[in-house]
Amino acid sequence: MHGMWRDGNHFALLPEAARFLPAMFEAVDRARHFVLIELYLMETGRLATAVSESLLRAAERGVSVMLLLDGYGAMGLDEADRRRLEAGGVALRFFNPLGFESPVRNLTRDHRKLVVVDGAEAFTGGFGAVDEFLDAWYEVAVHIEGPVVVDWVRLFCSVWDSPLSRGPGAPSLVRGIELSPRRDEGYHGMRGRVVWGQGYRYQAIRHSLHRRVAASTRRLWICTPYFVPTLTLRTRLTRAARRGVDVRLLLPGKVHDHPGVRYAGQRFYGRLLRAGVRIFEFQPTFIHAKFSLVDDWVSLGSCNFDHWSLQWNLEANQEVDDARFAARVAELFERNFATSEEIDPEAWARRPRWQRFKEWLFGLVDGLLTRLR
């Protein structure tokens, strides 16, 4: 239940909003047939307004525009903005709006981030339509062209037409929406596949990462903003480090949107450091990006690889198995390591009691939440 490995794609790494936002807007402006957008976060502000205007321009040209937002993550989108989108011809649906009939069901969220244009090109990453992505949060996206785009279309369709997605009068997906993607010699033969997760029922993303970590031979670098890894992942990271793999974690520093999550994850630092794992805390801004590099394999998308994402969320990542793309991702990691503070194992072992107490306290909260299932 994951996408097939497909050859003949081209993947372009787009680090930072200054690169991926203009590329997305240009792609939507090029759209002739349809635009599919699936986001967790969208709230009223400068970026949401720019996104809305771009979609409304496309709809005015006769492009079929479908916007799928998470019912919780889009609560900050004003009613006036919603009405404007619908009045302008954008089909708008919300995944699993909050309700009282089943409180546990409210925990299932659509955390995916996806833009597809004409079935020919797509973007995924950790982005959302909130103003923090303009300047306050560091994020990374990938531009996707080639045969693998059709799998992103299918994934979007499966959620759009699911019973949990609701919208007033929103049409079902039209037949023939999976247009043939462009195929030419410019794609350089990059191999890629779409891999997804649907809460604890289906965790192909997690299993794929675990297999790669277990088989790693040279390098194993992971960037995640919410580092609360499962026991299995922690064990595999320490084993890899002990057998000589270059294991590094790129994590947020003091600038964090949920400091408690950072403390909960820091309780695992000691054991990882003793095994030889190197830990870097990013200093310039809050690093919200989620991407992994294992030898020449890359996974980039919405998944944070924390307990919560894996147990409750719909997630999706683009996997790429290509040495050239891996080299670009490695360069990005190296640039970010250079602006990070590496945790010194000896200094960490001497950290103050107040720091240890916060790790214990937020670790306790994390443990309770994990058992909610």
N, C-alpha and C positions, 0 to 999 in steps of 0.2 A: 504493500500500500504506500509506495512512494513513486515518484516519477522515474522513468527509465533514464539511464545514461544516454545522452544524445551527443553526437559529434556535430561539427560544423557550426558552432556558435561563436559569437564574439562577446567577451565580457570586458567592460571598462570600469576600473575602480574610480570612484568619485568621492574623495575625502573632503569633508567639510561642506556645509550648506552653500557656501559661495560658489561651489562647483556643481553640486547635484540639483539645487533648486532651479537655476537657470536652464539646465539641461532638461529637467522635467517640464518646465513651462514651454520651452521650445518644442518639445515632443507633442504636447497637447495642442499647441498652435498648428502643428503639421497634420493633426488627425483629420482623416477624411471619412472614416466609417464609424469607429466607436472608441470610447475611452472608458476604461474600467478602473475605479479607484477603491481600494479597501484600506481603511485606516482605523487605528485604535483611538488616537487623540485628535480631536479637532475642536477648538474653542475660539470664540469670537475674538478677533484681533487683526493685526496687520497681515499676517501670513494667511489666515483663513479667508480674509477678504480678497487677497491676491489669487488664492486658489479658486475661490468662487467665481471671480471675474473671468479667469481663464476657462473654467468649465462652461460658464454662461456664453462666452464667445464661441466656443465649440458647438454648443447646442444651437446657437443662432445660425450657424453654418449648416445645420442639418445633421450634425454628428450625434450618434446615440451615446449619451453620457449616463453612466450608472455609478452612483456613489454609495458605497456601503460603509457605514460607520458603526463602531461599537456603541451599544446603548448606554453604557456607563462612561466610556472615554469621551463621548461627544456631548455630555450633559452641559458643558460650558458653551455650546453653540447656541446662541440666542434664537428664539422663535422667529424673529424677523429675518435672520439669516437663512433659516430653514425654508421659510415661505418664499424668500427671494429665489432660492435655488429651484424650488419646485415650480414656481411661476415662470421661470425662465426655461423650463423644459428638462431639467436634470431629474432623472429618476433617483429618488433618495430612499434608502432603506437603513434600518437600524437593527443590529444584531443583538438579540436577547435583552430587550428593554427591561429595566428593573421592575420586579413585581412582588406581590406579597404571597402568591399561592405556593411558591417553593423557594424559600430563602437560600437554600444550598445551590439551586440552579442559577441564582444571581452571580455566583462565583465564576461561572463559565464565561470568559470574555474572549472576544476576537482581537488578538494582539498583533495580527498580521499587518504588514505595511506593503502596499502594492500599487503600482500604476502600470497599466497596459494600454498601449496605443495601437489600434488597427491589427492586433495579433502579430505585429512585426517587431515591436520593441517593448521592453518592460523595465521597470526599476523596482528594486527592493532594498531594504536596509532597516534602520531603526527609527526612521523619521516619522513625524506627525505634523499636523497643521496647527501648531501652537507657536507663539512668538519666541519661546525659549530656543527654538531651533534656528532662529535668525542670527543670534549672537551669543547666547549664554551657554548652550550645550554643544559639545563636540560630537559630531555624528558622521557616519560613513554610509555610502550607498553604492550599488553596482548597477550599471546600465547593461541590459541584456538584449542581444539580438540573435536570431537564429531559431532553429527548430524547437528549442526548449521552451520558447515563449508560449507555445500551445498548451503546455502543461500548467503554466501560470493561469491561462484563460480557463482551463478546466477546473482548477482549484477555486478560482473566483466564483465560477458558475455554481459549484457545489454548495458554497455558503450562501450566495445570493438567493438560490431557490430552496434553501433549507427551511424547515418549519420555524426556526428561531429567528429568521430575518423577516422583519415586518416594515411595511411602508404603505401609506395611504395611496391606493391606486397604482402602485408601482408595477410596471409590466414584468412578466416573466422574460427570461432571456430569449431573444429571437433565434430562430433556426439559422444556421450558417454563420454564427458569430465567430467561429474559429476559422478565420481567414488564413490562407497559406502564407507563412512567413517568407520573407525574402531569403533566397539562397544564392549566394554568389561566392566567388573565390576570396572575397575580403574577410571572410570569417575565420581564417587561420586555423580551422579545425580544432577549436577548443572544446573539450568534453565538459558537459555539465548535466546536472539533474536537479529537479525540484524535490525537496524533502520537507515533510510537514509533521506537525503534532496536533493532536486533538485531546488535550487533557490526559488523565491517567489511562483512558481507554486505548490510546494509540500514541506511541512515543517514538516514531521512526527517527526523528531528529536526534533524540538522546542516544538511541541504540547505534546510530551511524557514528556519532562522535566517540562513543565508548569503544567501538571497534577500531577506529582510527588511532585513538590514544593507545590502546593495547598493542597495536602493531607498529607504533612510531619507532623510527630508528635514528633520526637526526635532530629534528626540532619539533617542539610542541608549544606553540605560543597561543594564548587565549586572551582576548579582550572582552570583558563583560562588566556592565555597570552595577549589577546586583549579584555579588559573589557569595551565594549561599549554596554551595555544591552538595550534591548527594554523596553519601558515603562511598558509593561505587566509583564516582568520578574522582573523589579525593584519593581513594586507594590506588586507582590507575595512574593518577598523576605522580604519586610518590614512587610507585613501582618504576615508572618510566624514568624518573630522575635518577633512581638508584642504579638503573642499568646503563646510565651514561647519556641519555637523551637530554638535549638542551631544553629544559622546561621553564617557561616564563609566563607570568600572569601580568597583564596590564589592567589595572583596576583604578577606580576613582580615588582621589585624595580627599582632603577636607571639604572640598566643594562638592556637595552631594544633595540630591533632592529628597533622599530618605536616609538621613544619617544613621538611623537605627539599623538599617539593613547592612550598612558598612560595618558597624560594630559586631553584628551577628556573624558576619563572614570573617572578621578578624580573629575570632576565636580559633580558626583553623590554621592561622599563619604559622604558629610555632612548629607544628608537626611537619607542615610542608617545607618550611625553611630547613629544618633538621635533615630532611631527605634530599636537599639540594635544589629544591624549586626556588627560582628567583622571582621576587615579587616587586613590581614597580607601581607606585601610586602617582597617577597623572596630576600635574599641578596647575596648568593654566586655567582650566575651566572644568565643569562637570563633564566627564566622558561618558556619553550615553550609547556609544557604538557597541555592536555585538558582532565580533568576527573572530574566527579561529584559523590557525595555520598549523597543519601537521605534515611535515615533510613537504610535498608539493600539492597537497590537498587543502582547499580553502572552503569554509562554510561561513556565509554572511547573510544576515537577515534579521528577523524579529526576536529570535529566541535568546533569552538570557542564561539559560542552563541553570536556573535556580529552582528550588523545590516548587515554588508557587507557579511559575510558568509551566513546568512540566506536569503539574497535577491538574491545573484548571484551564489553561489557555489554549486557544487555537493559535498555532505558530507556523511559520514557514521560512525556510532558508534556501538560498541558492548555493549549491555545492559546485565547485569547479576543480577539476583534476588536470592541471596544466602548469608546467614549470615556469612559463613566462608570466602568467597571472600571479602565481605564487611569489615570484621575485618582486613584483610590484607591491604585493601585500607585505612582504618581508621588509621592504624599504619603508613602508608606512609605519610598521611596528617600530623599526629602528628610530625613526624620527620622533615617535611618541615616547619611546624609552628615554630618549635624550632630554625630554622636557618633563621627565618624571623623577620621583625620589625613590631610589631603591631601598627596600627595607633591609637593614643590617641585622643578621641573625643574632649577634651578641647583644646589640642595643635592644632588640625586640625582647630578648629573654629578660632584660632588666627593666622593662616598661613599668610605669607606676601602677599602684593598686587601683586607682580610680579608673584607669583605662581597662584593667582586667575586670573590674566590677561591671562596666558598661558592656563588655563582651559577654559576660555571664548573663546579665539581665536581658539583653536583646536576643541572646541565644536561647534563653528560656521562652521568650515570646515567639521566636521563630519555631521552636519545637512544638509549641501548643498549636500554632497555625497549621503546621505541617500535618498534624494529626486530625485536623478538621474533616478530612475526607471520610 
